[in-house]
Amino acid sequence: MKKWKNGLFGCSLALGFFTTTGLVHASLVIVTTTAVTDATGTWPVGPAYMSVNASGLGFSTASVAQGNPSAEAGAASTVLAETFTPGSSSTYGAPNSSGFQLGAIDVLASGGAVGNIVGIHLYALSLAPSATASASYNDGSHNMGPDLLNGGLGYTFPWNPGTPTGGDTWLTQFTFNGADQVQLNAGTTYALEFWTSSSNGNGFIWNRGSGADPGGQMFGAHNSLLTDQTAAGGERETINQEGLSGGAPRTAALALYAAPVPEPTTMGLIGLASLALLGRRPNRTA
């Protein structure tokens, strides 16, 4: 395990996870910039897709900090998710007009606690949910394909960035290489999910806005278990149905970047917050 310290944050960066045969995967890097202010902050340059309507690269329309759904009895983790559809729009300050090879995912997030572990997962959906506030997926009609990250395993990572002193939230980037640079096809709807332990209700707080994304919207679930397709469990419902927002569709702050990802110096990054590469068995709760 290699580690080094960044001169500004003094954070450790791990380069993989190990089995008895050695390093088996090294594709996910989690890069956290300095705290950003909702009203004036901007995404790094060059997104291929943006979920929130913006002036330029600003994300001032996504200033609501969205916490996690309540957990179903017996659930190990809950879900916050955003669906998106490459090729769905060209009006959001990013191309959004074609498919691309995934290089990085950027989100605005906060929350966490000591020992807190969060999962990141990416799925293609068999059928796009409707744009209404009563839409759902993993419901038997809008089915989820295999996890596209880490060979179907997804990733977990430690998440406890602390209070963003001098700003409102953390701009966090997940970068990928190798097989994780998956092709995202125009016209296909995908779901990006974060799974948070049910023992930590504020384990992963994701900024959102009220403007509708032509390519998707924000969802939640009381149980991350994919085989549970009940409305009270693993069916992914809009956060309106989860009781987390009003009636209109809501959109999580999300920017996607095509591979290759720009060098960190070109994106104004100041620190490397953390990296963890822990495999996850498919269709299991976090």
C-alpha positions as CSV (number, residue, x, y, z in Angstrom):
1,M,0.0,0.0,0.0
2,K,1.5,3.3,-1.1
3,K,0.8,6.5,0.7
4,W,1.9,10.0,0.5
5,K,0.8,13.3,2.0
6,N,-0.5,16.3,0.2
7,G,1.2,19.4,1.3
8,L,-2.0,21.3,1.9
9,F,-4.3,18.9,3.5
10,G,-1.9,16.2,4.8
11,C,-4.3,13.5,3.6
12,S,-3.3,9.9,2.8
13,L,-3.9,8.5,-0.7
14,A,-4.3,4.7,-0.9
15,L,-3.7,3.0,-4.3
16,G,-5.7,-0.2,-4.2
17,F,-7.0,-3.0,-2.1
18,F,-5.3,-6.3,-1.6
19,T,-6.0,-10.0,-1.5
20,T,-3.6,-12.9,-0.9
21,T,-2.5,-12.5,-4.5
22,G,-1.7,-8.8,-4.2
23,L,-3.2,-5.7,-5.8
24,V,-6.4,-6.6,-7.7
25,H,-7.9,-3.3,-8.7
26,A,-6.9,0.3,-8.8
27,S,-9.6,2.2,-10.7
28,L,-11.3,4.6,-8.3
29,V,-9.8,7.8,-7.0
30,I,-11.8,10.2,-4.8
31,V,-10.6,13.7,-5.0
32,T,-12.1,16.4,-2.8
33,T,-11.4,20.1,-3.6
34,T,-11.7,22.9,-1.1
35,A,-15.1,23.8,0.2
36,V,-17.3,25.5,-2.4
37,T,-20.0,28.1,-2.0
38,D,-23.3,27.2,-3.5
39,A,-24.0,30.7,-4.9
40,T,-20.7,31.2,-6.6
41,G,-19.1,27.8,-7.0
42,T,-18.5,26.2,-10.4
43,W,-17.9,22.7,-11.8
44,P,-14.5,21.9,-13.2
45,V,-14.2,22.8,-16.9
46,G,-15.3,20.5,-19.7
47,P,-18.3,18.4,-18.4
48,A,-19.9,16.1,-20.9
49,Y,-23.2,16.1,-18.9
50,M,-24.6,18.4,-16.2
51,S,-27.9,17.6,-14.3
52,V,-28.7,21.1,-13.0
53,N,-29.6,24.1,-15.1
54,A,-26.7,26.6,-14.8
55,S,-25.3,29.8,-16.0
56,G,-22.0,28.7,-17.4
57,L,-20.6,26.1,-14.9
58,G,-22.3,27.4,-11.8
59,F,-24.4,25.2,-9.6
60,S,-26.3,27.9,-7.6
61,T,-29.6,26.2,-8.5
62,A,-28.6,23.1,-6.4
63,S,-28.3,24.5,-2.9
64,V,-30.5,22.2,-0.9
65,A,-28.7,19.6,1.2
66,Q,-30.6,16.3,0.8
67,G,-30.2,13.7,3.6
68,N,-30.9,10.0,3.4
69,P,-34.3,8.2,3.3
70,S,-35.4,6.4,6.4
71,A,-34.3,2.7,6.6
72,E,-36.6,-0.2,6.1
73,A,-36.6,-2.6,9.1
74,G,-33.6,-4.9,8.7
75,A,-32.0,-2.8,5.9
76,A,-28.3,-2.4,6.1
77,S,-28.2,0.7,3.9
78,T,-30.4,3.3,2.2
79,V,-30.1,4.9,-1.3
80,L,-29.9,8.3,-2.8
81,A,-29.7,8.3,-6.6
82,E,-29.8,10.4,-9.7
83,T,-30.9,9.2,-13.1
84,F,-29.3,10.7,-16.2
85,T,-29.6,10.2,-20.0
86,P,-26.8,11.1,-22.3
87,G,-28.1,12.8,-25.4
88,S,-31.2,14.2,-23.6
89,S,-30.4,17.9,-23.8
90,S,-27.9,20.5,-25.0
91,T,-29.1,23.4,-22.9
92,Y,-27.4,22.9,-19.6
93,G,-24.0,24.4,-20.1
94,A,-22.5,21.0,-21.2
95,P,-22.9,19.1,-24.5
96,N,-25.5,16.6,-23.1
97,S,-26.0,15.7,-26.8
98,S,-24.3,12.4,-27.3
99,G,-22.9,9.4,-25.5
100,F,-19.3,9.3,-24.1
101,Q,-16.8,7.2,-22.3
102,L,-17.0,7.9,-18.6
103,G,-13.9,9.4,-17.0
104,A,-15.1,11.1,-13.8
105,I,-18.2,11.8,-11.7
106,D,-18.5,15.0,-9.8
107,V,-21.0,15.6,-7.0
108,L,-21.7,18.2,-4.3
109,A,-21.8,16.4,-1.0
110,S,-21.4,16.6,2.8
111,G,-22.3,14.6,5.9
112,G,-20.4,11.6,7.2
113,A,-19.2,10.4,10.6
114,V,-16.1,8.6,12.0
115,G,-16.0,5.1,10.4
116,N,-18.7,6.0,7.9
117,I,-18.6,3.9,4.7
118,V,-20.6,4.8,1.6
119,G,-21.0,2.8,-1.6
120,I,-21.0,4.1,-5.2
121,H,-22.8,2.1,-7.9
122,L,-23.8,2.8,-11.5
123,Y,-26.5,0.9,-13.5
124,A,-28.1,1.1,-16.9
125,L,-31.9,0.9,-16.7
126,S,-33.9,-1.2,-19.1
127,L,-36.6,1.6,-19.5
128,A,-36.4,5.2,-18.5
129,P,-38.7,6.2,-15.6
130,S,-41.2,8.9,-16.4
131,A,-40.3,12.5,-15.6
132,T,-43.1,12.8,-13.1
133,A,-42.8,13.1,-9.3
134,S,-44.3,9.7,-8.9
135,A,-41.8,7.8,-11.1
136,S,-39.8,4.7,-9.9
137,Y,-37.3,2.1,-11.0
138,N,-36.2,-1.3,-9.7
139,D,-39.9,-1.9,-9.7
140,G,-40.2,-4.8,-12.1
141,S,-40.8,-2.6,-15.2
142,H,-37.8,-0.3,-15.1
143,N,-35.1,-2.9,-14.3
144,M,-31.5,-2.4,-13.4
145,G,-28.7,-4.1,-15.3
146,P,-25.4,-5.2,-13.6
147,D,-23.3,-2.7,-11.7
148,L,-21.0,-1.0,-14.3
149,L,-18.3,-0.3,-11.8
150,N,-15.5,-2.6,-10.6
151,G,-16.6,-5.6,-12.7
152,G,-20.1,-5.6,-11.2
153,L,-19.0,-5.2,-7.6
154,G,-19.3,-1.4,-7.2
155,Y,-17.0,0.4,-4.7
156,T,-17.2,1.5,-1.1
157,F,-15.2,4.4,0.3
158,P,-14.8,6.2,3.7
159,W,-16.8,9.4,3.9
160,N,-16.2,11.9,6.7
161,P,-14.9,15.1,5.1
162,G,-15.8,17.3,8.0
163,T,-17.4,20.7,8.0
164,P,-16.5,22.7,4.8
165,T,-15.1,25.7,6.5
166,G,-15.3,28.8,4.3
167,G,-18.0,27.2,2.1
168,D,-21.3,25.4,2.0
169,T,-20.4,21.9,0.7
170,W,-17.6,19.7,-0.8
171,L,-17.0,19.4,-4.5
172,T,-16.0,15.7,-4.8
173,Q,-14.7,14.0,-7.9
174,F,-14.6,10.2,-8.5
175,T,-12.2,9.4,-11.3
176,F,-11.9,6.1,-13.1
177,N,-9.5,4.2,-15.4
178,G,-9.4,0.9,-17.1
179,A,-12.6,-1.1,-17.4
180,D,-14.4,1.4,-15.2
181,Q,-14.2,4.0,-18.1
182,V,-17.5,2.6,-19.3
183,Q,-19.3,3.7,-22.5
184,L,-22.4,5.7,-21.7
185,N,-24.8,5.5,-24.6
186,A,-27.0,8.3,-25.9
187,G,-30.6,7.6,-25.2
188,T,-29.9,5.1,-22.4
189,T,-30.9,6.1,-18.9
190,Y,-28.5,5.3,-16.1
191,A,-28.8,5.5,-12.3
192,L,-25.9,6.7,-10.1
193,E,-26.5,5.5,-6.6
194,F,-24.9,6.2,-3.2
195,W,-25.6,3.6,-0.5
196,T,-25.3,4.8,3.1
197,S,-25.4,2.7,6.2
198,S,-28.8,2.8,7.9
199,S,-27.1,3.5,11.2
200,N,-26.0,6.9,9.9
201,G,-28.9,9.0,8.7
202,N,-26.6,11.8,7.6
203,G,-23.9,9.5,6.1
204,F,-24.0,11.0,2.7
205,I,-25.8,14.3,2.0
206,W,-26.2,15.2,-1.6
207,N,-27.0,18.7,-2.9
208,R,-30.1,19.1,-5.1
209,G,-32.2,21.7,-6.8
210,S,-35.8,22.1,-7.9
211,G,-35.2,22.5,-11.6
212,A,-36.0,19.4,-13.7
213,D,-33.3,17.7,-15.7
214,P,-34.6,16.5,-19.1
215,G,-32.5,13.3,-18.6
216,G,-33.5,12.3,-15.1
217,Q,-34.3,13.2,-11.5
218,M,-33.4,12.3,-7.9
219,F,-34.6,9.0,-6.3
220,G,-34.3,7.3,-3.0
221,A,-34.9,3.9,-1.4
222,H,-35.4,2.6,2.1
223,N,-33.3,-0.5,1.3
224,S,-30.4,-0.9,-1.1
225,L,-31.1,-4.6,-1.7
226,L,-31.9,-4.9,-5.4
227,T,-34.0,-8.1,-5.0
228,D,-36.4,-6.1,-2.7
229,Q,-38.7,-4.4,-5.2
230,T,-41.3,-3.3,-2.7
231,A,-42.2,0.4,-2.4
232,A,-41.3,0.3,1.3
233,G,-38.0,-1.3,0.5
234,G,-35.7,-1.5,-2.5
235,E,-37.9,0.1,-5.1
236,R,-36.3,3.4,-6.1
237,E,-38.9,6.1,-5.8
238,T,-38.7,9.8,-6.4
239,I,-37.7,11.8,-3.3
240,N,-41.2,13.3,-3.4
241,Q,-42.6,9.8,-2.8
242,E,-40.0,9.2,-0.2
243,G,-41.3,12.3,1.7
244,L,-38.1,14.2,1.2
245,S,-39.4,17.0,-1.1
246,G,-42.4,18.6,-2.5
247,G,-44.4,17.5,-5.5
248,A,-42.2,18.6,-8.4
249,P,-39.3,16.5,-9.6
250,R,-36.0,17.3,-7.9
251,T,-32.5,17.0,-9.4
252,A,-29.2,16.0,-7.6
253,A,-26.1,18.0,-8.4
254,L,-24.1,15.9,-10.9
255,A,-21.5,16.6,-13.5
256,L,-20.0,13.8,-15.7
257,Y,-16.7,14.0,-17.6
258,A,-15.5,12.0,-20.6
259,A,-12.2,10.2,-20.5
260,P,-9.4,11.2,-20.4
261,V,-10.0,13.4,-17.3
262,P,-8.2,16.7,-17.2
263,E,-5.1,16.9,-14.9
264,P,-6.0,18.1,-11.4
265,T,-4.0,21.3,-11.9
266,T,-6.3,22.3,-14.7
267,M,-9.4,21.8,-12.4
268,G,-8.1,23.9,-9.5
269,L,-8.0,21.0,-7.1
270,I,-6.2,21.7,-3.8
271,G,-6.3,18.5,-1.9
272,L,-6.7,14.7,-2.1
273,A,-9.2,13.8,0.5
274,S,-9.3,10.0,0.4
275,L,-9.3,6.9,-1.7
276,A,-10.5,3.4,-0.8
277,L,-10.9,0.5,-3.1
278,L,-13.1,-2.1,-1.4
279,G,-15.0,-4.5,-3.6
280,R,-18.7,-5.1,-3.1
281,R,-20.6,-8.2,-3.9
282,P,-23.4,-7.5,-6.3
283,N,-27.0,-7.2,-5.1
284,R,-26.1,-7.0,-1.5
285,T,-26.7,-4.1,0.9
286,A,-23.8,-1.9,2.1
